[in-house]
Amino acid sequence: MEQQDQKREQILEAALKRFAHFGLSKTTMNDIAGDLNFSKALLYYYFPDKLSLYAAVLEKVFAEINSATAQALKGATTPEQAVKVYANGRVTFLEKYFPLLDFNKFLNIDKYEDLKKILEAANEAEVQHLKSIMEIGVKAKQYHIEDIDHTARLLFDVIQGIRVLHITNAQVQFGIDKKFLNVISDRQQEIMSVFLRGLRC
């Protein structure tokens, strides 16, 4: 790895630690530069502003979780196993990186094209995981699905709705903890099981 790439990776790792612990709103470029003993000018050489750095961190994290989920799904031999792999992967991500997602509180995503594209790509990767789960069921002759892509997108919308609803309510009322994230995982697995049972031959 070239020196420039190494420095960029160092910045991303330091920013990830800050964003994952304090969130976007409470992290500054000064904080990240201080953690690395870098000048702010060096940070701005690689990333023109905090949001561009944040977007790069999100892209890195989403790539990591999606790669891990795709690899884990390859080892699933039944749809039931695959559902658990998928749901547990989502909870692991939220446990580790939930503060990283606090942009929802104050950013109008439509105004930030780079960030919007990264989030759209992450959502598309989730749809592909759901397609993989359905394909396992079709291959095992458990499911009959005329349009797997369309069906996977419908299921993604349902799962996303559950996730957003529960997290939004929890932030308002109680705050987020590991126990609550397990509740989300259980609810997602339940709704996926109900949805997928409807696809059985």
TITI-533634 format. One record per residue (C-alpha): residue in three letters; y, x, z. Coordinates in steps of 0.001 Angstrom, whole numbers, plus 500000, padded with zeros to 6 digits. Each point is the difference from the previous one (the first is absolute). Layout:
// TITI-533634
<node rest="Ala" y="Y" x="X" z="Z"/>
...
This chain:
// TITI-533634
<node rest="Met" y="500000" x="500000" z="500000"/>
<node rest="Glu" y="503401" x="501396" z="499016"/>
<node rest="Gln" y="502638" x="500624" z="502665"/>
<node rest="Gln" y="502131" x="497069" z="498837"/>
<node rest="Asp" y="497004" x="497672" z="500186"/>
<node rest="Gln" y="499155" x="501336" z="503467"/>
<node rest="Lys" y="503505" x="499338" z="501276"/>
<node rest="Arg" y="499986" x="496502" z="498523"/>
<node rest="Glu" y="496655" x="499298" z="501671"/>
<node rest="Gln" y="501316" x="501338" z="503321"/>
<node rest="Ile" y="502977" x="497667" z="499748"/>
<node rest="Leu" y="497752" x="497024" z="499216"/>
<node rest="Glu" y="497715" x="500752" z="502958"/>
<node rest="Ala" y="502923" x="500362" z="502418"/>
<node rest="Ala" y="501658" x="496852" z="498665"/>
<node rest="Leu" y="496727" x="498087" z="500288"/>
<node rest="Lys" y="499703" x="500913" z="503682"/>
<node rest="Arg" y="503580" x="498887" z="500645"/>
<node rest="Phe" y="499823" x="496775" z="497998"/>
<node rest="Ala" y="496581" x="499085" z="501436"/>
<node rest="His" y="501245" x="500482" z="503561"/>
<node rest="Phe" y="503612" x="498817" z="499868"/>
<node rest="Gly" y="500168" x="497943" z="496808"/>
<node rest="Leu" y="502441" x="500337" z="497130"/>
<node rest="Ser" y="503064" x="498674" z="501782"/>
<node rest="Lys" y="499791" x="502417" z="502950"/>
<node rest="Thr" y="499220" x="503130" z="497998"/>
<node rest="Thr" y="502694" x="502230" z="498505"/>
<node rest="Met" y="499913" x="502878" z="497563"/>
<node rest="Asn" y="501375" x="502141" z="502850"/>
<node rest="Asp" y="496916" x="499163" z="502085"/>
<node rest="Ile" y="497618" x="501025" z="497235"/>
<node rest="Ala" y="501917" x="503190" z="499200"/>
<node rest="Gly" y="499993" x="500903" z="503701"/>
<node rest="Asp" y="496249" x="499475" z="500309"/>
<node rest="Leu" y="499457" x="502468" z="497163"/>
<node rest="Asn" y="502814" x="502431" z="500813"/>
<node rest="Phe" y="501236" x="499323" z="496473"/>
<node rest="Ser" y="503590" x="499441" z="498979"/>
<node rest="Lys" y="501047" x="496497" z="498969"/>
<node rest="Ala" y="501013" x="501516" z="496669"/>
<node rest="Leu" y="496373" x="500993" z="499384"/>
<node rest="Leu" y="498820" x="496444" z="500705"/>
<node rest="Tyr" y="502585" x="498612" z="497602"/>
<node rest="Tyr" y="498877" x="502486" z="497356"/>
<node rest="Tyr" y="496602" x="498280" z="499956"/>
<node rest="Phe" y="501088" x="496462" z="500872"/>
<node rest="Pro" y="503503" x="498692" z="499209"/>
<node rest="Asp" y="500057" x="497576" z="502945"/>
<node rest="Lys" y="497916" x="498620" z="502850"/>
<node rest="Leu" y="498702" x="497057" z="497976"/>
<node rest="Ser" y="498643" x="502225" z="497240"/>
<node rest="Leu" y="498205" x="502085" z="502637"/>
<node rest="Tyr" y="498713" x="496837" z="501643"/>
<node rest="Ala" y="498718" x="498705" z="496653"/>
<node rest="Ala" y="498144" x="503278" z="499400"/>
<node rest="Val" y="498421" x="499769" z="503461"/>
<node rest="Leu" y="498868" x="496420" z="499358"/>
<node rest="Glu" y="498510" x="501024" z="496669"/>
<node rest="Lys" y="498063" x="502804" z="501716"/>
<node rest="Val" y="498704" x="497711" z="502763"/>
<node rest="Phe" y="498993" x="497177" z="497664"/>
<node rest="Ala" y="498146" x="502476" z="497770"/>
<node rest="Glu" y="498125" x="501297" z="503053"/>
<node rest="Ile" y="498907" x="496585" z="501290"/>
<node rest="Asn" y="499107" x="498677" z="496557"/>
<node rest="Ser" y="497905" x="503058" z="499203"/>
<node rest="Ala" y="498181" x="499700" z="503340"/>
<node rest="Thr" y="499360" x="496278" z="499487"/>
<node rest="Ala" y="498742" x="500473" z="496437"/>
<node rest="Gln" y="497628" x="502733" z="501167"/>
<node rest="Ala" y="498715" x="497878" z="502893"/>
<node rest="Leu" y="499426" x="497000" z="497725"/>
<node rest="Lys" y="497726" x="502122" z="497811"/>
<node rest="Gly" y="497585" x="500158" z="502925"/>
<node rest="Ala" y="499921" x="496228" z="500528"/>
<node rest="Thr" y="496914" x="498273" z="498608"/>
<node rest="Thr" y="500841" x="496412" z="500970"/>
<node rest="Pro" y="503226" x="497978" z="499849"/>
<node rest="Glu" y="499830" x="499573" z="503783"/>
<node rest="Gln" y="500010" x="503765" z="500528"/>
<node rest="Ala" y="502812" x="500391" z="497502"/>
<node rest="Val" y="502148" x="497376" z="501750"/>
<node rest="Lys" y="499684" x="501889" z="503296"/>
<node rest="Val" y="500872" x="503291" z="498303"/>
<node rest="Tyr" y="503089" x="498458" z="498423"/>
<node rest="Ala" y="501231" x="498195" z="503120"/>
<node rest="Asn" y="499388" x="502980" z="502285"/>
<node rest="Gly" y="501851" x="502253" z="497581"/>
<node rest="Arg" y="503045" x="497730" z="500165"/>
<node rest="Val" y="499976" x="500023" z="503809"/>
<node rest="Thr" y="499606" x="503777" z="500136"/>
<node rest="Phe" y="503021" x="500288" z="497739"/>
<node rest="Leu" y="502109" x="497649" z="502129"/>
<node rest="Glu" y="498979" x="501684" z="503255"/>
<node rest="Lys" y="501005" x="503386" z="498682"/>
<node rest="Tyr" y="503053" x="499144" z="497945"/>
<node rest="Phe" y="501438" x="496650" z="501102"/>
<node rest="Pro" y="503499" x="501361" z="500904"/>
<node rest="Leu" y="500089" x="501521" z="496524"/>
<node rest="Leu" y="500281" x="496476" z="498599"/>
<node rest="Asp" y="503168" x="498965" z="501840"/>
<node rest="Phe" y="501974" x="499965" z="496736"/>
<node rest="Asn" y="499178" x="496274" z="499896"/>
<node rest="Lys" y="502554" x="499432" z="502760"/>
<node rest="Phe" y="503066" x="501073" z="498112"/>
<node rest="Leu" y="499348" x="500964" z="496380"/>
<node rest="Asn" y="500303" x="497730" z="496997"/>
<node rest="Ile" y="497110" x="501572" z="498101"/>
<node rest="Asp" y="501170" x="498625" z="496652"/>
<node rest="Lys" y="503011" x="502329" z="500185"/>
<node rest="Tyr" y="497820" x="503112" z="500241"/>
<node rest="Glu" y="497962" x="500329" z="496818"/>
<node rest="Asp" y="498044" x="503125" z="501008"/>
<node rest="Leu" y="498932" x="498481" z="503300"/>
<node rest="Lys" y="499191" x="496683" z="498353"/>
<node rest="Lys" y="497755" x="501732" z="497441"/>
<node rest="Ile" y="498133" x="501872" z="502747"/>
<node rest="Leu" y="499364" x="496786" z="501931"/>
<node rest="Glu" y="498898" x="498198" z="496844"/>
<node rest="Ala" y="497581" x="502844" z="499245"/>
<node rest="Ala" y="498621" x="499800" z="503556"/>
<node rest="Asn" y="499469" x="496251" z="499630"/>
<node rest="Glu" y="498291" x="500536" z="496657"/>
<node rest="Ala" y="497651" x="502518" z="501611"/>
<node rest="Glu" y="499052" x="497377" z="502605"/>
<node rest="Val" y="499247" x="497515" z="497232"/>
<node rest="Gln" y="497704" x="502584" z="498420"/>
<node rest="His" y="498170" x="500407" z="503325"/>
<node rest="Leu" y="499467" x="496236" z="500159"/>
<node rest="Lys" y="498695" x="500051" z="496441"/>
<node rest="Ser" y="497536" x="502698" z="501062"/>
<node rest="Ile" y="498759" x="497758" z="502816"/>
<node rest="Met" y="499514" x="497103" z="497602"/>
<node rest="Glu" y="498251" x="502213" z="497458"/>
<node rest="Ile" y="497499" x="501021" z="502686"/>
<node rest="Gly" y="499221" x="496310" z="500517"/>
<node rest="Val" y="499717" x="499312" z="496270"/>
<node rest="Lys" y="497719" x="503003" z="499499"/>
<node rest="Ala" y="497780" x="498766" z="502839"/>
<node rest="Lys" y="499960" x="496556" z="498313"/>
<node rest="Gln" y="501573" x="498452" z="503096"/>
<node rest="Tyr" y="503275" x="498953" z="498352"/>
<node rest="His" y="500899" x="498181" z="496823"/>
<node rest="Ile" y="503591" x="500850" z="499007"/>
<node rest="Glu" y="501450" x="499182" z="496599"/>
<node rest="Asp" y="503174" x="502076" z="500412"/>
<node rest="Ile" y="499656" x="502737" z="502627"/>
<node rest="Asp" y="503535" x="501331" z="499527"/>
<node rest="His" y="501630" x="496598" z="500515"/>
<node rest="Thr" y="497737" x="499168" z="502946"/>
<node rest="Ala" y="500718" x="503346" z="501689"/>
<node rest="Arg" y="503740" x="499400" z="499676"/>
<node rest="Leu" y="499668" x="496567" z="501595"/>
<node rest="Leu" y="498094" x="501496" z="502928"/>
<node rest="Phe" y="502569" x="502778" z="500361"/>
<node rest="Asp" y="502792" x="497417" z="500275"/>
<node rest="Val" y="498109" x="498199" z="502769"/>
<node rest="Ile" y="499300" x="503210" z="501939"/>
<node rest="Gln" y="503570" x="501217" z="499606"/>
<node rest="Gly" y="501288" x="496667" z="501259"/>
<node rest="Ile" y="497857" x="500219" z="503143"/>
<node rest="Arg" y="501078" x="503583" z="500645"/>
<node rest="Val" y="503719" x="499291" z="499578"/>
<node rest="Leu" y="499875" x="496787" z="502045"/>
<node rest="His" y="498230" x="501580" z="502965"/>
<node rest="Ile" y="502066" x="503187" z="500024"/>
<node rest="Thr" y="503291" x="498113" z="499676"/>
<node rest="Asn" y="499110" x="497661" z="502870"/>
<node rest="Ala" y="498799" x="502884" z="502161"/>
<node rest="Gln" y="503187" x="501996" z="499469"/>
<node rest="Val" y="502068" x="497019" z="501075"/>
<node rest="Gln" y="497900" x="499050" z="503018"/>
<node rest="Phe" y="497819" x="502791" z="501345"/>
<node rest="Gly" y="500188" x="503276" z="498097"/>
<node rest="Ile" y="497170" x="501750" z="498196"/>
<node rest="Asp" y="497081" x="501710" z="501727"/>
<node rest="Lys" y="496443" x="501012" z="499108"/>
<node rest="Lys" y="498529" x="496789" z="501405"/>
<node rest="Phe" y="502251" x="497922" z="497790"/>
<node rest="Leu" y="499130" x="502049" z="496915"/>
<node rest="Asn" y="496332" x="499300" z="500719"/>
<node rest="Val" y="500855" x="496288" z="500042"/>
<node rest="Ile" y="501511" x="500380" z="496528"/>
<node rest="Ser" y="496865" x="501801" z="498816"/>
<node rest="Asp" y="497770" x="497238" z="501362"/>
<node rest="Arg" y="502110" x="497283" z="498374"/>
<node rest="Gln" y="499988" x="501813" z="496674"/>
<node rest="Gln" y="496238" x="500439" z="500099"/>
<node rest="Glu" y="499562" x="496316" z="500864"/>
<node rest="Ile" y="502160" x="498759" z="497137"/>
<node rest="Met" y="498391" x="502444" z="497566"/>
<node rest="Ser" y="496542" x="498816" z="501043"/>
<node rest="Val" y="500990" x="496350" z="499515"/>
<node rest="Phe" y="501597" x="500758" z="496633"/>
<node rest="Leu" y="497060" x="502075" z="498764"/>
<node rest="Arg" y="497421" x="497434" z="501135"/>
<node rest="Gly" y="501627" x="497631" z="497543"/>
<node rest="Leu" y="499086" x="502415" z="497196"/>
<node rest="Arg" y="496279" x="500002" z="500737"/>
<node rest="Cys" y="497646" x="499010" z="497192"/>
